[in-house]
Amino acid sequence: MRWFFIVRITVDPEKCRGEGICRAVCPKGARIYKIVDLGDRSLAVVMDESSCLGCKMCVSRCPVDAIRIDFKKPSRVREVKF
């Protein structure tokens, strides 16, 4: 049996300034984050949280603490052999 976790990434739109630091420091940043131009400001949007490695680099480097990562309770998956 293997254990896995499900990652939930939340970006607070009130705090986020869309600087793109999260995307730049994340090993999978280009797959996870997209910086969207809203006209008067920019915002980081989560596109694919399934690619997240759970390293929390984005959380530690965000200058305004706009990102939160939560891990759902581990689930057991039965390994199937063919």
FENJOTA-V737265 format. One line per field, one symbol per residue. burial: 1 if it has 16 or more other C-alpha atoms within 10 Angstrom, else 0. A space follows every 10 residues. Layout:
BEGIN
burial=???
END
This chain:
BEGIN
burial=0000001010 1100011101 1110111011 1111100000 0111110010 0101011110 0100011010 0000000000 00
END
